[in-house]
């Protein structure tokens, strides 16, 4: 059949995936305005970024929250903030994804209460709470409670939503962050699937959901994955994921309905591979990565959010986020992609690669399950060590040139970039006054609530937490309605459950770069040993510190591993330390250097604080090094404050960084630069 103009009619188009932008900053009011603008631009779902105090269960006035309020997301400290965040946005008609884990139950309770206040039927609410605590122990570091209680909170949420909010996805198994922490495709599939098995086993064994309703549980579990720039491998990874999920849910849990077994996933494409050098190249990387999760219809993402081209520089502006949204819209609405079936059916290449990934993942799953499952594998440090090792191997391939990154280790010659001509204007700046406004709002909120109701609700929460078999969602909803704050809710549970410091994985990571004679690492090892001898120390000692709430520890771990391989004695105590704790450790360990890693933007406050405290403690000859996503102007300010050196993502050679740290130690101790000391002849000439 042809149309009157002689052309074939176009096939019916599939409905596009949900289009989201991960957004939120400064305050609930400002984030609400941003959400409204994004929805007006054609975004079809919301993706809420919460700030680190909210994610880790601290009120904005806690000492660890200093400098972190509103930095990487929106601060939500109580019901009033949640009301302001969704003011004028009808939640019954909105699909909302909330990237929240340790405090997921609390944020869902606040969301439900606001929806009820809007007059919504909560049974119609659609959206997702991320709620994958396992990957927090392994990559992002926003965990609060030990694994056992954390799994209980997740189980209680799943049981509650199946009964009361049946369209809600109560957990998003996140392999995205595993890849950011270094996971290979096989590890990403395997460890995410092991997490899903652990969660489903816990729900089944809790007795809160009858066996005949386990299909509803499976149907509401979604995944959040990563797509890197290796297009074919990433697309095959998604096909392998879908096959494995179908097998596991059918064989392990007896789910007969294929619709309930469908692999449902959202994606944010890779941020790990975004570069500070020639950042305009990030646009084509983002497009390639998006294609890996959209071209194959049988393994197509249900929701897509894309990072912005300038995320390696700092916080993206609304315009940058709009650009990423438009990338999705061009593919969905201008191309003919959605008019066809799966483009890769029958491809021998795709089938072979999919089978290879599937076999590798099944073998690694068997290994983890043989350890007793994902929780024992977390507690033993096995999973973290595997990720640290994989990340170290990846960095070593980039440094050697085996893996080529355009603009970083090849094709480095470039024209001036008009997008970054004014670096301060190329990213969003968070007004320091925003934190003060949040603190004032928090104080006002506490002053107008019924303290008796607050106390009673918190006592009930603690009593329910101490009892076995009691679902904690009811007590949490009572806390939300009474006006309890985020910190009060989490500290009530801390009193019962305790807190947890996850293994760092540094000690178990193998050597990633061999110190071959004549190579850079061998030269740095020689410099480290010689400097230690000149200073009369058995070894040079470096403290690697993570001040504040930033849990993205990948960079810190890689510095720690390479410094160890270069001959340093490394002191690394993991994440979430106050400046006071870092200085106390530096003094107690008598270190020769302090390296601070911050990716959240809190460097401007926390790094100078550490420096001041060191000087007050009488430590004058220990250089302080800063690393992270630090804009150029901030880097200059840090150096002016006394920081010896500042490293950002453009400094990709870790061995070179370690060598420069040795130079700073020598300079601080009035020793000649190493190259002059090692080869005095040029000075003589």
C-alpha positions as CSV (number, residue, x, y, z in Angstrom):
1,X,0.0,0.0,0.0
2,X,1.3,3.5,-0.9
3,X,0.2,7.0,0.0
4,X,-1.2,9.3,-2.8
5,X,2.3,10.7,-3.4
6,X,3.7,7.3,-4.1
7,X,5.6,6.9,-0.9
8,X,5.3,3.9,1.5
9,X,3.5,4.8,4.7
10,X,5.8,5.1,7.7
11,X,5.7,2.3,10.3
12,X,4.0,3.1,13.6
13,X,6.6,4.5,16.1
14,X,7.3,3.0,19.5
15,X,6.8,5.3,22.5
16,X,10.1,7.0,23.4
17,X,11.8,6.2,26.7
18,X,11.4,8.5,29.7
19,X,13.7,11.5,29.3
20,X,15.3,12.8,32.4
21,X,17.9,15.3,33.6
22,X,19.6,14.6,36.9
23,X,19.1,17.9,38.7
24,X,18.9,19.8,42.0
25,X,21.0,22.3,43.8
26,X,21.1,25.1,46.4
27,X,17.6,24.9,47.8
28,X,14.3,23.3,47.4
29,X,12.8,26.5,46.0
30,X,15.5,27.0,43.4
31,X,15.4,23.3,42.4
32,X,11.6,23.5,42.0
33,X,12.1,26.4,39.5
34,X,14.6,24.3,37.6
35,X,12.3,21.3,37.5
36,X,9.5,23.4,36.1
37,X,11.7,24.8,33.4
38,X,13.0,21.3,32.4
39,X,9.4,19.9,32.2
40,X,8.5,22.9,30.0
41,X,11.3,22.0,27.7
42,X,9.9,18.5,27.0
43,X,11.5,16.5,29.8
44,X,9.1,13.6,30.6
45,X,10.3,12.6,34.0
46,X,12.1,14.1,37.0
47,X,15.4,12.9,38.4
48,X,16.1,14.4,41.8
49,X,19.7,14.9,42.9
50,X,19.9,15.3,46.7
51,X,22.8,16.9,48.4
52,X,25.3,14.8,50.5
53,X,23.9,15.7,53.9
54,X,20.5,14.5,52.8
55,X,21.9,11.3,51.3
56,X,24.0,10.5,54.4
57,X,21.4,11.4,57.0
58,X,22.7,14.7,58.4
59,X,21.0,17.9,59.1
60,X,22.4,21.0,57.4
61,X,23.9,22.3,60.7
62,X,25.9,19.1,61.5
63,X,29.7,19.6,61.5
64,X,30.1,17.1,58.6
65,X,27.6,19.0,56.5
66,X,29.7,22.2,56.4
67,X,30.5,23.2,52.9
68,X,28.3,20.4,51.4
69,X,24.8,21.9,51.7
70,X,23.2,22.3,48.3
71,X,26.4,21.5,46.5
72,X,25.7,18.3,44.5
73,X,22.0,18.3,44.9
74,X,19.0,19.7,46.7
75,X,18.9,19.8,50.5
76,X,15.8,18.2,51.9
77,X,15.8,18.4,55.7
78,X,12.1,18.0,56.5
79,X,8.6,17.9,55.1
80,X,8.6,21.6,54.4
81,X,11.5,21.2,52.0
82,X,9.8,18.4,50.2
83,X,6.6,20.6,49.8
84,X,8.7,23.4,48.4
85,X,10.6,21.0,46.0
86,X,7.4,19.8,44.3
87,X,5.3,23.0,44.7
88,X,3.0,23.2,41.7
89,X,4.1,19.8,40.3
90,X,1.2,17.3,40.5
91,X,2.9,14.1,41.8
92,X,0.0,11.9,40.8
93,X,0.9,12.7,37.1
94,X,4.7,12.9,37.5
95,X,7.2,10.1,37.1
96,X,9.9,10.9,39.7
97,X,13.3,9.2,40.2
98,X,15.0,9.9,43.5
99,X,18.7,9.1,43.7
100,X,18.7,8.2,47.4
101,X,19.9,5.1,49.2
102,X,20.6,5.0,52.9
103,X,17.8,7.5,53.6
104,X,15.5,6.2,50.8
105,X,12.7,5.2,53.2
106,X,12.7,8.6,54.7
107,X,12.6,10.5,51.4
108,X,9.8,8.2,50.1
109,X,7.8,8.9,53.3
110,X,8.2,12.7,52.7
111,X,7.2,12.3,49.1
112,X,4.1,10.2,50.0
113,X,3.0,12.8,52.6
114,X,3.3,15.7,50.1
115,X,1.4,13.7,47.5
116,X,-1.4,13.1,50.1
117,X,-1.4,16.8,50.9
118,X,-1.9,17.4,47.1
119,X,-4.9,15.1,47.2
120,X,-3.2,12.4,45.2
121,X,-4.1,8.7,45.3
122,X,-0.8,7.2,46.4
123,X,-1.7,4.0,44.6
124,X,-1.2,6.0,41.4
125,X,2.3,7.4,42.2
126,X,4.9,6.4,39.7
127,X,8.7,6.7,40.0
128,X,11.7,5.1,41.6
129,X,13.8,5.3,44.7
130,X,17.3,4.1,44.0
131,X,17.7,2.3,47.3
132,X,20.7,0.1,46.4
133,X,22.9,0.2,49.4
134,X,25.3,-2.4,48.2
135,X,26.8,-0.2,45.6
136,X,27.2,2.5,48.2
137,X,29.6,0.3,50.2
138,X,31.5,-0.3,46.9
139,X,31.5,3.1,45.1
140,X,29.6,6.2,46.1
141,X,30.0,6.0,49.9
142,X,26.7,7.4,51.1
143,X,26.0,4.4,53.3
144,X,25.1,4.9,56.9
145,X,24.0,1.7,58.6
146,X,25.7,-1.8,58.6
147,X,24.6,-4.2,55.8
148,X,22.1,-6.2,57.8
149,X,20.0,-3.3,58.9
150,X,20.3,-1.7,55.5
151,X,18.9,-4.7,53.8
152,X,16.0,-4.7,56.4
153,X,15.2,-1.1,55.4
154,X,15.2,-2.0,51.7
155,X,13.0,-5.1,52.4
156,X,10.5,-3.1,54.4
157,X,10.3,-0.5,51.6
158,X,9.7,-3.1,48.9
159,X,7.0,-4.9,51.0
160,X,5.3,-1.6,51.7
161,X,5.2,-0.3,48.1
162,X,3.9,-3.6,46.7
163,X,1.0,-3.3,49.1
164,X,0.4,0.4,49.0
165,X,2.2,2.1,46.1
166,X,2.1,-0.7,43.5
167,X,3.3,1.4,40.5
168,X,6.4,2.5,42.4
169,X,9.9,1.0,41.8
170,X,11.2,0.7,45.3
171,X,14.7,-0.2,44.3
172,X,17.0,0.5,41.4
173,X,19.9,-2.0,41.3
174,X,22.7,0.2,40.3
175,X,25.5,-1.1,38.2
176,X,26.1,2.4,37.0
177,X,28.3,3.3,40.0
178,X,30.1,0.0,39.8
179,X,31.4,0.9,36.3
180,X,32.4,4.3,37.6
181,X,34.4,2.6,40.3
182,X,36.2,0.5,37.7
183,X,34.0,-2.5,37.0
184,X,34.5,-4.4,33.8
185,X,31.3,-5.3,31.9
186,X,31.4,-8.8,33.3
187,X,31.8,-7.4,36.9
188,X,29.1,-4.9,36.3
189,X,26.6,-7.6,35.3
190,X,27.7,-10.1,37.9
191,X,27.8,-7.8,41.0
192,X,24.5,-6.1,40.1
193,X,22.8,-9.5,39.6
194,X,24.2,-10.7,43.0
195,X,22.7,-7.6,44.6
196,X,19.3,-8.4,43.1
197,X,19.5,-12.0,44.3
198,X,20.3,-10.8,47.8
199,X,17.4,-8.4,47.8
200,X,14.9,-10.9,46.4
201,X,16.0,-13.5,48.8
202,X,15.6,-11.1,51.7
203,X,12.1,-10.1,50.6
204,X,11.1,-13.8,50.1
205,X,12.5,-14.8,53.5
206,X,11.1,-11.9,55.4
207,X,7.6,-13.3,55.1
208,X,6.1,-9.9,54.4
209,X,5.2,-10.8,50.8
210,X,3.4,-14.1,50.1
211,X,5.0,-16.4,47.5
212,X,2.1,-15.9,45.1
213,X,2.9,-12.1,45.0
214,X,6.7,-12.4,44.4
215,X,6.0,-11.8,40.7
216,X,4.8,-8.3,41.7
217,X,8.1,-7.8,43.6
218,X,10.2,-8.9,40.6
219,X,8.1,-6.7,38.3
220,X,8.8,-3.6,40.4
221,X,12.6,-4.1,40.5
222,X,14.4,-2.0,38.0
223,X,18.1,-1.5,37.2
224,X,20.2,1.6,36.7
225,X,23.1,0.9,34.4
226,X,26.1,2.6,32.9
227,X,27.0,2.8,29.2
228,X,30.6,3.5,28.3
229,X,32.0,4.6,25.0
230,X,32.9,1.0,23.8
231,X,29.6,0.9,21.9
232,X,29.4,-2.7,20.7
233,X,30.5,-4.1,24.1
234,X,28.0,-2.0,26.0
235,X,25.1,-2.9,23.8
236,X,25.9,-6.6,24.1
237,X,26.2,-6.1,27.9
238,X,22.6,-5.0,28.0
239,X,21.4,-8.0,25.9
240,X,23.3,-10.2,28.3
241,X,21.8,-8.5,31.3
242,X,18.2,-9.0,29.9
243,X,18.8,-12.7,29.3
244,X,20.4,-13.3,32.7
245,X,17.6,-11.6,34.5
246,X,15.0,-13.7,32.7
247,X,16.8,-16.8,33.7
248,X,17.4,-15.9,37.3
249,X,13.8,-14.8,38.0
250,X,12.3,-17.8,36.2
251,X,14.6,-20.5,37.7
252,X,15.4,-19.2,41.2
253,X,12.1,-17.5,42.0
254,X,9.6,-19.4,39.8
255,X,8.2,-16.3,38.1
256,X,6.1,-17.7,35.2
257,X,4.8,-14.4,33.7
258,X,7.3,-13.2,31.1
259,X,6.0,-9.6,31.5
260,X,7.0,-9.7,35.2
261,X,10.4,-11.1,34.2
262,X,11.1,-8.3,31.7
263,X,14.4,-6.5,32.4
264,X,13.5,-2.9,33.1
265,X,16.3,-0.4,33.3
266,X,17.2,3.2,33.2
267,X,20.6,4.6,32.3
268,X,22.9,7.5,32.8
269,X,25.7,7.2,30.3
270,X,29.3,7.2,31.5
271,X,30.7,10.1,33.5
272,X,33.9,8.3,34.3
273,X,35.1,8.8,30.7
274,X,34.3,12.5,30.5
275,X,37.4,14.6,30.2
276,X,38.5,18.0,31.4
277,X,40.9,18.2,28.5
278,X,39.1,19.2,25.3
279,X,35.7,18.9,27.0
280,X,33.8,19.5,23.8
281,X,34.7,15.9,22.9
282,X,32.4,14.8,25.7
283,X,29.4,15.6,23.5
284,X,30.1,12.9,20.9
285,X,31.1,10.5,23.7
286,X,27.6,11.1,25.3
287,X,25.9,10.4,22.0
288,X,27.8,7.2,21.3
289,X,27.0,6.0,24.8
290,X,23.3,6.8,24.5
291,X,23.1,4.8,21.2
292,X,24.4,1.7,23.0
293,X,21.3,1.6,25.2
294,X,18.7,2.7,22.6
295,X,19.5,1.1,19.3
296,X,18.7,-2.5,20.4
297,X,15.0,-2.6,20.8
298,X,15.0,-5.9,22.7
299,X,17.4,-4.4,25.3
300,X,16.4,-0.7,25.2
301,X,16.4,1.5,28.3
302,X,13.1,2.5,29.8
303,X,14.5,5.9,31.0
304,X,17.6,7.8,29.9
305,X,19.5,10.7,31.6
306,X,22.6,12.1,30.0
307,X,25.4,13.9,31.8
308,X,26.4,17.4,30.5
309,X,29.6,18.0,28.5
310,X,31.2,20.1,31.3
311,X,30.7,17.8,34.3
312,X,34.4,17.2,34.5
313,X,34.8,21.0,35.0
314,X,32.1,21.6,37.7
315,X,28.4,21.9,38.2
316,X,26.5,22.0,34.8
317,X,24.3,25.0,34.1
318,X,20.7,24.8,33.0
319,X,21.7,25.4,29.4
320,X,24.2,22.5,29.5
321,X,21.5,20.2,30.8
322,X,19.2,21.4,28.1
323,X,21.8,20.4,25.5
324,X,21.8,16.9,26.9
325,X,18.0,16.7,26.8
326,X,18.0,17.9,23.2
327,X,20.4,15.1,22.2
328,X,17.8,12.6,23.4
329,X,15.0,14.4,21.6
330,X,16.7,14.5,18.3
331,X,17.3,10.8,18.4
332,X,13.7,10.0,19.5
333,X,11.7,12.4,17.4
334,X,13.9,13.2,14.3
335,X,15.4,9.8,13.5
336,X,13.5,6.7,12.4
337,X,14.9,4.5,15.2
338,X,11.6,3.9,16.9
339,X,9.9,2.6,13.7
340,X,11.8,-0.7,13.6
341,X,12.3,-3.9,15.4
342,X,15.7,-4.9,16.9
343,X,18.4,-3.9,14.5
344,X,20.9,-6.6,15.8
345,X,18.8,-9.8,15.6
346,X,20.7,-12.3,13.6
347,X,24.1,-10.7,14.1
348,X,26.8,-13.3,14.6
349,X,29.1,-10.7,16.1
350,X,26.6,-9.4,18.6
351,X,25.5,-12.9,19.6
352,X,29.0,-14.1,20.2
353,X,29.9,-11.1,22.3
354,X,26.7,-11.3,24.3
355,X,27.4,-15.0,25.0
356,X,31.0,-14.2,26.1
357,X,29.8,-11.6,28.6
358,X,27.0,-13.8,29.8
359,X,29.4,-16.7,30.5
360,X,31.9,-14.5,32.3
361,X,29.2,-13.0,34.5
362,X,27.7,-16.4,35.4
363,X,31.1,-17.6,36.5
364,X,31.7,-14.5,38.7
365,X,28.2,-14.8,40.2
366,X,28.9,-18.4,41.1
367,X,32.0,-17.3,42.9
368,X,30.2,-14.6,44.9
369,X,27.3,-16.8,45.8
370,X,29.9,-19.4,46.9
371,X,31.1,-16.9,49.5
372,X,27.6,-16.7,50.9
373,X,26.3,-13.9,48.6
374,X,26.9,-10.2,48.0
375,X,26.8,-9.1,51.7
376,X,29.6,-11.4,52.9
377,X,31.5,-10.4,49.7
378,X,31.1,-6.8,50.7
379,X,32.1,-7.4,54.4
380,X,35.2,-9.4,53.5
381,X,36.4,-6.6,51.2
382,X,36.5,-9.0,48.1
383,X,34.2,-6.9,45.9
384,X,35.8,-3.6,46.7
385,X,39.3,-5.0,46.1
386,X,38.2,-6.3,42.7
387,X,36.8,-2.9,41.7
388,X,39.9,-1.0,42.9
389,X,42.1,-3.5,40.9
390,X,40.0,-3.1,37.8
391,X,40.1,0.6,38.0
392,X,43.9,0.6,38.5
393,X,44.3,-1.6,35.5
394,X,42.2,0.8,33.4
395,X,44.2,3.8,34.5
396,X,47.4,2.0,33.7
397,X,46.2,1.3,30.2
398,X,45.4,5.0,29.7
399,X,48.8,6.0,31.0
400,X,50.7,3.6,28.8
401,X,48.7,4.6,25.8
402,X,47.2,1.2,25.3
403,X,43.7,2.7,25.7
404,X,43.6,5.9,23.7
405,X,41.5,8.9,25.0
406,X,41.2,11.6,22.4
407,X,42.5,14.9,23.7
408,X,44.1,13.3,26.8
409,X,46.8,10.9,25.7
410,X,46.5,11.4,21.9
411,X,45.5,14.1,19.5
412,X,46.3,16.7,22.2
413,X,46.8,19.6,19.8
414,X,43.8,21.8,19.9
415,X,42.3,25.2,18.9
416,X,41.2,27.5,21.7
417,X,37.8,26.4,23.0
418,X,35.1,29.1,23.0
419,X,33.0,27.0,25.3
420,X,35.6,27.3,28.1
421,X,37.2,30.7,27.3
422,X,35.7,32.0,30.5
423,X,36.0,29.0,32.8
424,X,34.1,30.7,35.7
425,X,31.1,31.2,33.4
426,X,31.3,27.7,31.9
427,X,29.8,26.0,35.0
428,X,27.1,26.7,37.5
429,X,28.2,28.5,40.6
430,X,26.5,27.8,43.9
431,X,26.0,30.9,45.9
432,X,27.6,30.5,49.4
433,X,24.6,32.4,50.8
434,X,22.4,29.4,49.9
435,X,23.8,27.3,52.7
436,X,23.1,30.1,55.2
437,X,19.5,30.3,54.0
438,X,19.1,26.6,54.4
439,X,20.4,26.8,57.9
440,X,18.0,29.6,58.8
441,X,15.1,27.7,57.3
442,X,16.0,24.6,59.3
443,X,16.1,26.6,62.6
444,X,12.7,28.1,61.8
445,X,11.2,24.7,61.0
446,X,12.3,23.4,64.4
447,X,10.9,26.4,66.1
448,X,7.3,26.0,64.8
449,X,6.7,22.2,65.2
450,X,5.1,20.2,68.0
451,X,8.1,18.9,69.9
452,X,6.0,16.4,71.9
453,X,4.9,14.8,68.6
454,X,8.4,14.8,67.3
455,X,9.7,13.0,70.4
456,X,6.9,10.5,70.4
457,X,7.4,9.6,66.7
458,X,11.2,9.2,67.2
459,X,10.7,6.9,70.2
460,X,8.3,4.8,68.2
461,X,10.8,4.6,65.4
462,X,13.6,3.4,67.7
463,X,11.3,0.9,69.4
464,X,10.2,-0.6,66.0
465,X,13.8,-0.7,64.8
466,X,14.8,-2.7,68.0
467,X,12.0,-5.2,67.4
468,X,12.3,-8.0,64.9
469,X,9.8,-8.3,62.1
470,X,8.3,-4.8,62.4
471,X,8.1,-2.9,59.1
472,X,9.7,0.5,59.7
473,X,7.7,2.4,57.1
474,X,4.7,3.2,59.4
475,X,6.9,4.7,62.0
476,X,8.8,6.7,59.4
477,X,5.6,8.1,58.0
478,X,4.6,9.2,61.5
479,X,8.0,10.9,61.8
480,X,7.5,12.7,58.5
481,X,4.1,14.0,59.5
482,X,5.3,15.1,62.9
483,X,8.0,17.3,61.4
484,X,11.1,15.2,62.2
485,X,14.3,16.2,60.3
486,X,16.4,14.1,58.1
487,X,19.2,14.0,60.7
488,X,16.9,13.2,63.6
489,X,15.4,10.2,61.7
490,X,18.8,8.8,60.7
491,X,20.3,9.3,64.2
492,X,17.4,7.6,65.8
493,X,18.2,4.6,63.6
494,X,22.0,5.0,64.2
495,X,21.2,4.6,67.9
496,X,19.8,1.2,67.2
497,X,21.7,-0.1,64.2
498,X,25.1,1.7,64.6
499,X,27.1,3.1,61.7
500,X,29.4,1.3,59.2
501,X,32.7,2.0,57.7
502,X,33.2,-0.1,54.5
503,X,36.5,-1.7,53.5
504,X,38.6,0.6,51.3
505,X,40.0,-2.1,49.0
506,X,43.4,-0.4,48.9
507,X,45.3,-3.1,50.8
508,X,44.1,-5.9,48.6
509,X,44.7,-4.2,45.2
510,X,47.5,-5.8,43.2
511,X,50.3,-3.8,41.5
512,X,48.8,-2.3,38.3
513,X,52.0,-0.8,36.9
514,X,55.3,-2.6,36.9
515,X,58.4,-0.6,38.0
516,X,60.4,-1.6,34.9
517,X,64.0,-0.4,34.8
518,X,64.2,3.0,33.1
519,X,60.4,3.5,33.4
520,X,58.7,6.4,35.1
521,X,57.6,4.4,38.2
522,X,61.1,3.1,38.7
523,X,62.4,6.6,38.7
524,X,59.7,7.7,41.2
525,X,60.5,4.7,43.5
526,X,64.1,5.8,43.5
527,X,63.2,9.4,44.4
528,X,60.9,8.2,47.2
529,X,63.6,5.9,48.7
530,X,66.3,8.6,48.4
531,X,64.1,11.3,49.9
532,X,63.2,9.1,52.8
533,X,66.9,8.4,53.4
534,X,67.8,12.1,53.3
535,X,65.0,12.9,55.8
536,X,66.1,10.0,58.1
537,X,62.8,8.2,57.7
538,X,62.4,4.5,57.1
539,X,59.7,5.4,54.5
540,X,58.0,8.5,53.2
541,X,54.5,8.6,54.7
542,X,51.5,10.0,52.9
543,X,48.0,10.6,54.4
544,X,45.2,10.4,51.8
545,X,42.2,12.1,53.3
546,X,38.5,12.5,52.3
547,X,37.1,15.4,54.3
548,X,33.4,16.1,54.4
549,X,30.7,13.9,53.0
550,X,32.0,13.2,49.4
551,X,32.0,9.4,49.1
552,X,33.4,9.2,45.6
553,X,36.7,7.6,46.6
554,X,37.9,6.3,43.3
555,X,40.5,9.0,42.8
556,X,41.7,8.8,46.4
557,X,42.0,5.0,46.1
558,X,44.0,5.2,42.9
559,X,46.4,7.7,44.4
560,X,46.8,5.5,47.5
561,X,47.5,2.4,45.5
562,X,50.1,4.0,43.2
563,X,51.8,5.8,46.1
564,X,52.1,2.4,47.8
565,X,53.6,0.9,44.7
566,X,56.0,3.8,44.5
567,X,57.3,3.0,48.0
568,X,55.2,5.3,50.2
569,X,53.7,4.1,53.5
570,X,50.1,5.2,52.9
571,X,47.7,6.2,55.6
572,X,44.1,6.0,54.2
573,X,41.2,5.7,56.6
574,X,38.4,5.9,54.0
575,X,35.7,8.5,53.6
576,X,33.7,11.0,55.7
577,X,36.3,12.5,58.0
578,X,36.2,16.0,59.6
579,X,39.2,18.3,59.2
580,X,39.9,17.7,62.9
581,X,40.2,14.0,62.4
582,X,42.5,14.3,59.3
583,X,44.8,16.7,61.2
584,X,44.9,14.4,64.2
585,X,45.8,11.4,62.0
586,X,48.5,13.5,60.2
587,X,50.1,14.4,63.5
588,X,49.8,11.0,65.1
589,X,51.3,9.2,62.0
590,X,54.0,11.9,61.5
591,X,53.3,12.0,57.8
592,X,55.4,13.8,55.2
593,X,52.4,14.9,53.0
594,X,48.7,15.3,53.3
595,X,46.6,14.6,50.1
596,X,43.0,15.7,50.1
597,X,40.4,14.5,47.6
598,X,37.0,16.2,47.2
599,X,34.7,16.0,44.2
600,X,31.6,17.6,45.7
601,X,32.7,21.2,45.4
602,X,33.4,21.6,49.2
603,X,37.1,22.1,48.6
604,X,37.0,25.9,49.0
605,X,36.0,25.5,52.6
606,X,37.4,22.2,53.8
607,X,40.9,22.3,52.3
608,X,41.9,25.6,53.8
609,X,40.4,24.5,57.1
610,X,42.7,21.4,57.2
611,X,45.6,23.7,56.3
612,X,44.9,26.1,59.1
613,X,44.5,23.3,61.7
614,X,47.8,21.8,60.6
615,X,49.6,25.1,61.1
616,X,48.0,25.6,64.5
617,X,49.2,22.1,65.4
618,X,52.8,23.3,64.6
619,X,53.0,21.3,61.4
620,X,54.9,23.6,59.0
621,X,56.9,21.3,56.8
622,X,54.1,19.0,55.6
623,X,52.8,20.0,52.1
624,X,49.0,19.8,51.6
625,X,47.9,18.6,48.1
626,X,44.4,18.9,46.8
627,X,42.7,16.9,44.1
628,X,39.2,16.8,42.6
629,X,36.9,18.7,40.3
630,X,38.3,22.1,41.1
631,X,37.7,25.1,38.8
632,X,40.7,27.1,37.8
633,X,39.8,30.1,39.9
634,X,39.3,27.9,43.0
635,X,42.7,26.2,42.3
636,X,44.4,29.6,42.3
637,X,42.7,30.5,45.6
638,X,43.8,27.2,47.2
639,X,47.4,27.8,46.2
640,X,47.2,31.3,47.5
641,X,46.0,29.9,50.8
642,X,49.1,27.7,51.0
643,X,48.1,24.5,49.2
644,X,51.3,23.1,47.6
645,X,49.7,21.6,44.4
646,X,46.2,21.1,42.9
647,X,45.4,18.2,40.6
648,X,42.2,17.9,38.5
649,X,40.9,15.3,36.0
650,X,43.3,16.6,33.3
651,X,46.2,15.2,35.3
652,X,45.6,11.7,34.2
653,X,49.1,10.2,34.8
654,X,49.0,9.1,38.4
655,X,52.7,8.2,38.5
656,X,53.5,11.7,37.4
657,X,51.3,13.0,40.2
658,X,53.2,10.9,42.7
659,X,56.5,12.2,41.4
660,X,55.3,15.8,41.8
661,X,54.3,15.0,45.3
662,X,57.8,13.8,46.1
663,X,59.1,17.2,44.7
664,X,56.7,19.1,47.0
665,X,57.9,17.1,50.0
666,X,61.5,17.9,49.1
667,X,60.7,21.6,48.7
668,X,58.9,21.7,52.0
669,X,62.0,20.2,53.7
670,X,64.5,22.5,51.9
671,X,66.0,19.6,49.8
672,X,67.2,20.1,46.3
673,X,64.7,19.0,43.6
674,X,65.1,15.3,42.9
675,X,66.4,15.6,39.4
676,X,69.2,18.0,40.5
677,X,70.1,15.8,43.4
678,X,70.2,12.7,41.2
679,X,72.1,14.3,38.4
680,X,74.2,17.2,39.7
681,X,76.2,17.5,36.5
682,X,73.8,20.0,34.7
683,X,74.2,22.4,37.6
684,X,78.0,22.1,37.5
685,X,78.0,22.9,33.8
